[in-house]
Amino acid sequence: MELTRVMLFAFISATSATILQNGQVRPNNYPDTTVATILPSDPSWVTYMPNASELSYKGRWDHQYISWWSAPGLKFGFQAQDVAISFGNYTSEGVLLAYRIDGQDWMLTNVTANSTHLFVTPETAGYNLTHPSNATQTFEMRVTNWAYGVQIECVHASGPGARLVHVPNYARTMELIGDSLSAGQYATLEGISSYSWGLMYGLGNVEFSITAYPGICLHESRCYGNLHGQTYQWLKIPDTSGRALDIYGDGPDIPAWDFAAHPAADITVINMGTNDNNTANNITSAEFHDSYIQLIREIHARWPVSQIVVISLWSGFSQVGNTWAQGSGFVDTIQDVVRSFNNGSLNERGGEGFVHYFNTTGILEHNDIGPLYHPTDVGHVKLASHLMQYIKLTFGWILEQSGPEVQHETLYWNDQSSY
């Protein structure tokens, strides 16, 4: 027994980067999908430019087809033997993508600038498992990170009669506005492990955008390297990342998001204030209050029928005597904001007002927060699950996700019968 323990310790020490999950090593050497450059003139491939009507972009993308914010994606149908994507110069180095065919489990691969990657072949999981067999298959790709992004240069399809097909958008739409807690920072697969993703993808048949970025404040202020707060940045296409600054600078060249060109959100969820509440950023309760009012008015002006859900801050946990207690931040301030739109009501269970208060008290426990003060994967799942039920009960939304995987690499179990 002691020898086994020593050997195990030696193994872990020698491979400090190795993550043991369920007694097994978690792989991170994802398949290399890189192939040689495919020229648009190559007769063996049908090439679609990034503005092709067959392509549907999810989340926020700019006119150069560069992705921004957390978990943006690309989706299209295909009738082809092979599908490849060429990425442009503004693609981040080694950015991790999740992709899949139809309802298969997510697969992961790293891509980089000025490269072409083969995502679909007849050997790809789920290929041609459609009913009927000649039905259009669906390809979906998501950027897992919140700071990195991709630029779509073109999409290629090959095989007899190869073509791409436009996939209609879902009728339901959502938006989630937040900071690192919502962007998925420190979660296993970041954006696609976040509660934001779990909520909106988990509801099923929802078009959504996660406009969240780590360190950002609600108030228009410099916070943790972010040059602007969400009252300013939410109105723009790019986030506050360094790559956005490199491409657009900090001035009039930052492109505005064209709200009129995109479907309005039926439900908008806001989780802001954790960074504003940190004394390092020197934002007063009055400034935070006024900025929250401003953001809600901006949302309502662009999406007059959107129902807005305001999430209370859980603000971490601390030991109190021989137990733990949840912190709080801007509790009265956030509640005052909600009441100001609802004739004094918090509107927690639905009502005549369009602003609703979601109380997080009691959902998370101290061990649902990781060492770096952000939710664990389990914490994210708990938050998403409670929010899903809240939206179902408050707005009558049916849970339409019928079985395909939502979160990836979060299948934790104990398969050791004796230990």
C-alpha positions as CSV (number, residue, x, y, z in Angstrom):
1,M,0.0,0.0,0.0
2,E,2.7,2.4,0.9
3,L,4.7,1.6,-2.2
4,T,1.6,2.3,-4.3
5,R,1.2,5.7,-2.6
6,V,4.8,6.6,-3.2
7,M,4.6,5.6,-6.8
8,L,1.5,7.6,-7.3
9,F,3.1,10.6,-5.6
10,A,6.1,10.3,-7.9
11,F,3.9,10.1,-11.0
12,I,2.0,13.2,-10.0
13,S,5.2,15.1,-9.1
14,A,6.8,14.2,-12.4
15,T,3.7,15.3,-14.4
16,S,2.7,18.4,-12.5
17,A,0.6,19.6,-15.5
18,T,-1.4,16.4,-15.5
19,I,-5.0,16.6,-14.3
20,L,-6.5,13.5,-12.7
21,Q,-10.2,13.2,-13.2
22,N,-12.2,10.2,-11.9
23,G,-8.9,8.3,-11.4
24,Q,-7.9,8.9,-15.0
25,V,-5.7,11.4,-16.8
26,R,-7.7,14.1,-18.5
27,P,-6.4,14.5,-22.1
28,N,-5.5,17.9,-23.5
29,N,-3.7,16.8,-26.6
30,Y,-6.7,17.5,-28.8
31,P,-6.7,16.2,-32.4
32,D,-4.8,18.3,-34.9
33,T,-7.2,19.1,-37.7
34,T,-4.8,21.2,-39.7
35,V,-4.7,20.6,-43.5
36,A,-2.9,22.2,-46.4
37,T,-4.4,25.5,-47.6
38,I,-7.4,25.1,-49.9
39,L,-7.5,27.7,-52.7
40,P,-10.9,29.0,-53.8
41,S,-9.9,28.0,-57.3
42,D,-9.5,24.3,-56.3
43,P,-12.1,22.5,-58.4
44,S,-12.4,19.6,-55.8
45,W,-13.8,22.0,-53.3
46,V,-16.8,24.4,-53.2
47,T,-15.7,27.5,-51.3
48,Y,-18.0,29.9,-49.5
49,M,-16.9,33.4,-48.5
50,P,-17.5,34.6,-45.0
51,N,-20.5,36.7,-46.0
52,A,-22.3,33.7,-47.6
53,S,-26.0,33.6,-46.6
54,E,-25.6,29.9,-45.8
55,L,-23.5,30.9,-42.7
56,S,-25.1,31.9,-39.4
57,Y,-22.9,33.7,-36.9
58,K,-23.7,33.3,-33.2
59,G,-22.9,36.0,-30.7
60,R,-21.1,39.2,-31.7
61,W,-18.9,39.3,-34.9
62,D,-17.7,42.4,-36.7
63,H,-17.7,43.3,-40.4
64,Q,-14.3,41.5,-40.8
65,Y,-15.9,38.3,-39.5
66,I,-13.9,38.4,-36.3
67,S,-15.5,36.9,-33.2
68,W,-15.8,38.8,-29.9
69,W,-16.9,38.2,-26.2
70,S,-17.5,34.7,-24.8
71,A,-18.5,31.6,-26.7
72,P,-19.3,33.1,-30.1
73,G,-20.0,30.6,-32.8
74,L,-20.7,29.6,-36.4
75,K,-23.4,27.3,-37.6
76,F,-24.6,25.9,-41.0
77,G,-26.1,22.9,-42.7
78,F,-24.1,20.8,-45.1
79,Q,-24.6,18.1,-47.7
80,A,-21.0,17.1,-48.3
81,Q,-18.3,14.5,-47.7
82,D,-15.8,16.9,-46.2
83,V,-16.0,20.3,-44.6
84,A,-13.1,22.6,-43.8
85,I,-12.7,26.2,-42.6
86,S,-9.9,28.6,-43.3
87,F,-9.1,31.1,-40.6
88,G,-7.8,34.6,-41.2
89,N,-5.0,36.7,-39.9
90,Y,-6.9,38.0,-36.8
91,T,-7.4,34.5,-35.4
92,S,-5.8,34.1,-32.0
93,E,-2.8,31.8,-31.6
94,G,-3.9,28.3,-30.6
95,V,-7.4,29.2,-29.7
96,L,-9.4,26.2,-28.6
97,L,-12.6,25.5,-30.5
98,A,-15.5,23.1,-29.7
99,Y,-17.4,21.7,-32.7
100,R,-19.8,19.0,-33.6
101,I,-22.2,17.5,-36.1
102,D,-25.9,17.7,-35.1
103,G,-26.4,16.4,-31.5
104,Q,-23.1,14.6,-31.2
105,D,-20.8,15.3,-28.2
106,W,-18.5,18.3,-28.6
107,M,-15.1,17.7,-30.0
108,L,-12.1,20.0,-29.4
109,T,-9.2,21.3,-31.5
110,N,-6.8,24.2,-31.5
111,V,-6.6,26.6,-34.5
112,T,-4.4,29.5,-35.3
113,A,-4.1,32.4,-37.8
114,N,-3.8,31.8,-41.5
115,S,-4.6,28.1,-41.3
116,T,-7.1,25.7,-42.7
117,H,-8.7,22.9,-40.6
118,L,-10.7,19.9,-41.7
119,F,-13.6,19.4,-39.3
120,V,-15.8,16.9,-41.1
121,T,-15.0,13.7,-43.0
122,P,-16.9,10.5,-43.3
123,E,-15.1,9.2,-40.2
124,T,-16.3,12.1,-38.0
125,A,-18.5,11.1,-35.2
126,G,-22.1,11.3,-36.2
127,Y,-21.5,11.6,-39.9
128,N,-24.5,10.4,-42.0
129,L,-26.4,9.2,-39.0
130,T,-29.4,11.3,-40.1
131,H,-32.9,10.2,-40.9
132,P,-33.4,9.9,-43.8
133,S,-29.8,9.2,-44.7
134,N,-29.6,12.0,-47.3
135,A,-30.9,14.7,-44.9
136,T,-28.9,17.9,-44.3
137,Q,-26.5,17.6,-41.4
138,T,-25.7,20.5,-39.1
139,F,-22.2,21.8,-38.2
140,E,-21.7,24.0,-35.2
141,M,-18.5,25.6,-33.9
142,R,-17.9,27.6,-30.7
143,V,-14.9,29.6,-29.5
144,T,-14.4,28.4,-25.9
145,N,-12.4,31.3,-24.6
146,W,-13.6,34.9,-23.7
147,A,-10.4,36.8,-24.7
148,Y,-9.4,34.9,-27.8
149,G,-11.2,34.8,-31.1
150,V,-11.2,33.7,-34.7
151,Q,-11.6,35.3,-38.1
152,I,-13.5,33.3,-40.7
153,E,-11.8,33.6,-44.1
154,C,-13.9,31.0,-45.9
155,V,-15.7,27.6,-45.6
156,H,-15.1,24.7,-47.9
157,A,-17.1,21.7,-48.8
158,S,-16.2,18.7,-51.0
159,G,-17.8,15.6,-52.5
160,P,-20.5,14.9,-55.1
161,G,-23.0,17.8,-55.2
162,A,-21.3,19.4,-52.1
163,R,-23.1,22.4,-50.8
164,L,-23.8,24.3,-47.6
165,V,-27.4,25.1,-46.4
166,H,-28.7,27.9,-44.2
167,V,-30.1,26.7,-40.9
168,P,-33.0,28.9,-39.7
169,N,-32.6,30.7,-36.4
170,Y,-34.5,29.6,-33.4
171,A,-37.5,31.7,-32.4
172,R,-36.4,32.4,-28.8
173,T,-33.6,34.8,-28.1
174,M,-31.6,35.7,-25.0
175,E,-28.7,38.0,-24.0
176,L,-26.5,37.7,-20.9
177,I,-24.4,40.7,-19.8
178,G,-21.7,40.2,-17.3
179,D,-18.1,40.0,-16.2
180,S,-15.7,37.1,-15.5
181,L,-18.3,35.2,-13.5
182,S,-20.5,35.0,-16.6
183,A,-17.7,34.7,-19.2
184,G,-16.5,31.4,-17.6
185,Q,-13.1,32.5,-16.3
186,Y,-11.4,29.6,-14.5
187,A,-14.1,27.1,-15.5
188,T,-12.8,23.9,-17.2
189,L,-13.6,25.0,-20.8
190,E,-14.2,28.7,-19.9
191,G,-17.1,30.0,-22.0
192,I,-18.7,26.7,-22.7
193,S,-18.5,25.7,-19.1
194,S,-20.1,28.9,-17.7
195,Y,-23.5,29.1,-16.2
196,S,-24.4,31.6,-19.0
197,W,-23.8,28.8,-21.5
198,G,-25.5,26.2,-19.4
199,L,-28.5,28.4,-19.0
200,M,-29.1,29.6,-22.6
201,Y,-27.8,26.6,-24.5
202,G,-29.4,24.4,-21.8
203,L,-32.8,25.8,-22.4
204,G,-32.7,24.5,-25.9
205,N,-33.6,26.2,-29.2
206,V,-32.4,29.6,-28.1
207,E,-30.4,32.1,-30.0
208,F,-28.1,33.9,-27.5
209,S,-25.1,36.1,-26.9
210,I,-22.8,36.2,-23.9
211,T,-21.5,39.8,-23.7
212,A,-19.3,39.2,-20.7
213,Y,-15.6,39.9,-20.1
214,P,-13.4,39.4,-17.0
215,G,-12.6,42.5,-14.9
216,I,-15.1,44.8,-16.5
217,C,-17.3,47.0,-14.3
218,L,-20.8,48.2,-15.0
219,H,-19.9,51.8,-14.3
220,E,-18.0,53.6,-17.0
221,S,-14.6,53.3,-15.4
222,R,-11.2,51.6,-15.8
223,C,-11.3,48.3,-14.0
224,Y,-8.6,45.7,-14.0
225,G,-7.2,46.8,-17.3
226,N,-10.6,47.3,-19.0
227,L,-10.8,50.8,-20.4
228,H,-14.6,51.0,-20.3
229,G,-17.5,49.7,-18.3
230,Q,-20.5,47.8,-19.7
231,T,-22.7,51.0,-20.0
232,Y,-20.3,51.9,-22.8
233,Q,-19.0,48.5,-24.1
234,W,-22.3,46.7,-24.4
235,L,-23.2,49.1,-27.2
236,K,-20.1,48.1,-29.2
237,I,-19.2,45.1,-31.2
238,P,-15.9,44.2,-29.7
239,D,-15.1,43.4,-26.0
240,T,-12.4,45.2,-24.0
241,S,-9.6,42.7,-24.8
242,G,-6.1,43.6,-25.9
243,R,-6.8,42.3,-29.4
244,A,-9.7,44.7,-29.6
245,L,-7.5,47.6,-28.7
246,D,-4.9,46.4,-31.3
247,I,-7.5,46.3,-34.0
248,Y,-9.7,49.3,-33.2
249,G,-7.9,51.4,-30.7
250,D,-9.8,53.3,-28.0
251,G,-11.8,56.0,-29.8
252,P,-14.3,56.7,-32.6
253,D,-13.2,53.7,-34.6
254,I,-14.7,51.2,-32.2
255,P,-17.7,49.9,-34.2
256,A,-21.2,50.0,-32.6
257,W,-23.3,46.9,-32.5
258,D,-26.2,47.2,-35.0
259,F,-29.1,46.3,-32.9
260,A,-31.6,46.8,-35.7
261,A,-29.9,44.2,-37.9
262,H,-30.3,41.5,-35.3
263,P,-33.3,39.9,-33.5
264,A,-34.1,41.6,-30.2
265,A,-33.6,39.5,-27.0
266,D,-36.8,38.2,-25.5
267,I,-35.0,37.9,-22.1
268,T,-31.9,39.8,-21.0
269,V,-30.0,38.6,-18.0
270,I,-27.6,40.9,-16.2
271,N,-25.0,39.9,-13.6
272,M,-22.9,43.0,-12.9
273,G,-21.4,44.7,-9.9
274,T,-18.8,42.3,-8.5
275,N,-15.9,44.4,-9.8
276,D,-17.7,47.7,-9.1
277,N,-18.0,46.5,-5.5
278,N,-14.3,46.0,-5.1
279,T,-12.8,48.9,-3.2
280,A,-9.8,48.8,-5.6
281,N,-12.0,50.3,-8.3
282,N,-13.3,53.2,-6.2
283,I,-16.9,53.1,-7.4
284,T,-19.5,54.5,-5.1
285,S,-22.9,53.0,-4.5
286,A,-24.6,56.0,-6.1
287,E,-22.4,55.7,-9.2
288,F,-23.2,52.0,-9.5
289,H,-27.0,52.7,-9.0
290,D,-27.1,55.3,-11.7
291,S,-25.1,53.2,-14.1
292,Y,-27.4,50.2,-13.6
293,I,-30.4,52.5,-14.3
294,Q,-28.6,53.7,-17.4
295,L,-27.8,50.2,-18.7
296,I,-31.4,49.0,-18.2
297,R,-32.7,52.1,-20.1
298,E,-30.3,51.4,-22.9
299,I,-31.5,47.8,-23.2
300,H,-35.2,48.9,-23.0
301,A,-34.7,51.6,-25.6
302,R,-33.4,49.0,-28.1
303,W,-35.5,46.0,-27.1
304,P,-38.7,47.5,-25.7
305,V,-40.3,44.1,-25.1
306,S,-37.3,42.3,-23.6
307,Q,-37.8,41.0,-20.0
308,I,-34.8,41.9,-17.9
309,V,-33.6,39.6,-15.1
310,V,-31.2,41.2,-12.6
311,I,-29.0,38.7,-10.7
312,S,-28.0,39.5,-7.1
313,L,-24.3,39.3,-6.2
314,W,-23.2,36.4,-4.1
315,S,-19.8,38.0,-3.5
316,G,-18.0,34.9,-2.2
317,F,-17.9,33.2,1.1
318,S,-16.0,33.6,4.4
319,Q,-15.7,31.7,7.6
320,V,-17.8,32.9,10.5
321,G,-16.9,31.1,13.7
322,N,-17.0,27.4,12.9
323,T,-19.1,27.7,9.7
324,W,-19.4,29.6,6.4
325,A,-21.5,32.5,5.3
326,Q,-22.2,34.0,1.9
327,G,-21.1,37.6,1.3
328,S,-23.1,40.3,-0.2
329,G,-22.5,43.3,-2.5
330,F,-24.7,46.3,-3.4
331,V,-27.8,44.4,-2.1
332,D,-29.9,47.4,-1.3
333,T,-28.6,49.3,-4.3
334,I,-29.5,46.5,-6.8
335,Q,-32.9,46.0,-5.2
336,D,-33.6,49.8,-5.4
337,V,-32.7,49.7,-9.1
338,V,-35.2,46.9,-9.7
339,R,-37.9,48.6,-7.6
340,S,-37.5,51.8,-9.5
341,F,-38.8,50.1,-12.7
342,N,-41.6,48.2,-11.0
343,N,-43.5,50.7,-8.8
344,G,-41.6,49.5,-5.7
345,S,-41.8,45.8,-6.4
346,L,-38.8,43.4,-6.8
347,N,-41.0,41.4,-9.3
348,E,-39.3,38.1,-8.3
349,R,-42.1,35.9,-9.5
350,G,-43.2,37.9,-12.5
351,G,-45.7,40.8,-12.7
352,E,-46.5,43.9,-14.6
353,G,-43.0,45.3,-14.7
354,F,-40.3,44.3,-17.2
355,V,-37.4,44.1,-14.7
356,H,-37.1,41.0,-12.4
357,Y,-34.9,40.2,-9.4
358,F,-33.2,36.9,-9.2
359,N,-31.9,36.2,-5.7
360,T,-28.9,33.9,-5.6
361,T,-28.9,33.4,-1.8
362,G,-28.8,29.8,-1.0
363,I,-27.9,28.4,-4.4
364,L,-24.1,28.2,-3.9
365,E,-22.1,26.9,-1.0
366,H,-18.5,27.8,-0.2
367,N,-17.1,24.7,-2.0
368,D,-18.8,25.8,-5.2
369,I,-16.3,28.6,-5.4
370,G,-12.8,27.7,-6.7
371,P,-9.5,29.0,-5.2
372,L,-9.5,31.9,-7.6
373,Y,-12.9,33.2,-6.4
374,H,-14.9,32.0,-9.4
375,P,-17.5,29.2,-9.5
376,T,-16.4,25.6,-10.0
377,D,-17.9,23.6,-12.9
378,V,-20.5,22.4,-10.3
379,G,-21.2,25.9,-9.2
380,H,-21.9,27.0,-12.8
381,V,-24.2,24.0,-13.3
382,K,-26.1,24.8,-10.1
383,L,-26.6,28.5,-11.1
384,A,-27.7,27.5,-14.6
385,S,-30.2,25.0,-13.3
386,H,-31.8,27.4,-10.9
387,L,-32.0,30.1,-13.6
388,M,-33.5,27.7,-16.1
389,Q,-36.3,26.9,-13.6
390,Y,-36.8,30.5,-12.8
391,I,-37.2,31.4,-16.4
392,K,-39.5,28.4,-16.9
393,L,-41.7,29.4,-14.0
394,T,-41.6,33.2,-14.6
395,F,-42.0,33.4,-18.3
396,G,-43.5,30.1,-19.2
397,W,-40.5,28.9,-21.4
398,I,-40.5,25.2,-22.0
399,L,-37.2,23.4,-21.5
400,E,-36.5,22.2,-25.1
401,Q,-33.0,20.7,-24.8
402,S,-33.8,17.1,-25.4
403,G,-30.6,15.2,-24.8
404,P,-27.5,16.5,-26.7
405,E,-24.5,17.4,-24.6
406,V,-24.4,21.0,-23.4
407,Q,-21.3,21.2,-21.1
408,H,-18.4,19.1,-22.2
409,E,-15.8,17.3,-20.0
410,T,-18.0,17.6,-16.9
411,L,-19.0,14.0,-16.6
412,Y,-17.8,13.2,-13.1
413,W,-18.4,9.9,-11.5
414,N,-16.9,7.3,-9.2
415,D,-16.2,4.0,-11.0
416,Q,-14.0,2.6,-8.3
417,S,-16.0,0.1,-6.3
418,S,-13.5,-0.4,-3.6
419,Y,-10.8,2.0,-2.3
